Amino acid sequence: MSLSACPHQPPCDGCPRFGAQGVARAPRETLRDLAHAHGLPAVAEHSGELFGFRHRARLAIRGRRGAPKIGLFEAGSHHVVHIPNCRVHHPLINEVAGVVRGALAQAQVTCYSDRAHLGRARYLQVVIERRSMTAQVVLVVNAITAEPLIQCLELIRARLGSRLHSLWLNFNTEPNNVILGSQFHHHCGAATVIEEFGGADVYYPPGAFGQSNLEMAGKIVGHIRDRITPGARVTEFYAGVGAIGLSILDQAGALTLNEVSPASLEGLQMGVAQLTAAQRNRIRVVPGAAGAASDAARGADLVIVDPPRKGLDPQLTQYLAQQPPAQLIYVSCSLESFAHDAQQLQAAGGLVLTELTAFNLMPFTEHVETVALWRRAFIAGGSAG
């Protein structure tokens, strides 16, 4: 597909580098300098499809009754840019957004106003399940009951038909910028989206975090699988629903998974439940904040961390620096927090950075996903181990 101009720019700034290929210059130079400082070779970069790659989207709903807009906020505002033909969305996401927009208009559902904290429809979340090519649809509403939305939900269900995986309401009545509330109403369809990574089924309830670019997420999982020593005892912090952890179970001798989000823990437990008894006996799930669960790394040959944008919990960073595992793999979505954590992890001299790899997870943005490998210092130096 041509890299011609996006039909929604301006004012949409969701793809500030639209048309540019590869990792952005600033993060590429940051990684280059970091690699040079540690005596590493040039950082390998991995990219994938540029269009239709997003299988997950969260879109804002604003506008007038009968004329809703569904899209992204303009920078620094709550003004929604309507993006019916987004080229980075999977086509089914655009189709769902159009169906939802029509249903909201026909059912005369009011749109949310941030200033007045009035109106019902706030956000739309769409997740595409690849194996069925159907859409899990979540309508986020400023309401506490499903009753006022039933007509709208039935219109969505009827118009999507076989393209609908499941349909949900999420109740969010708080006057803030958090997208999802804690309560869901399941209107119809399957309970979870199921994806496959490394041969393992991974379950995504509607409230669980998931990557939008599944092609590149799969490449990251494969990259990590290639670095697993058969039979290793592995601990993963910030494990989510288990996309990495469950995918490496066939290689690990024992696997400990830590996660704090209730929705992600629900998906993780579903993934564990469908394993054989012998496989389940090799898995331990440790709920709670990573910092409080730091001791779960005790005895691990390999520790994997995949923290949110803010980086590692300080208690976990301190634990890993003082009691370094033989190997540490860090999956980072923020170069700023990664640079800070890297300095802290190496402060005691027990860990040596040995590899950096960049993944262009969100094309046309300044974002880069970085996978770093550390080894315990004496192993990296080739002395006794």
Secondary structure, DSSP 8 states (H G I E B T S, - for coil): ------TTTTT--S-TTTT--SS-HHHHHHHHHHHHHTT----EEE---SSS-B-EEEEEEEEETTEEEEEEE-TTSS-EEE-TT-SSB-HHHHHHHHHHHHHHHHTT--B-BTTTTB-SEEEEEEEEETTTTEEEEEEEES-S-SGGGHHHHHHHHHHHGGGEEEEEEEE---SSS----SEEEEEEE-S-EEEEETTEEEEE-TTS---SBHHHHHHHHHHHHTT--TT-EEEEES-TTSTTTGGGTTT-SEEEEEE--HHHHHHHHHHHHTS-HHHHTTEEEEES-TTTTGGGGTT-SEEEE---TT-S-HHHHHHHHHS--SEEEEEES-HHHHHHHHHHHTTTS-EEEEEEEEE--STTSS--EEEEEEEEHHHHTT---
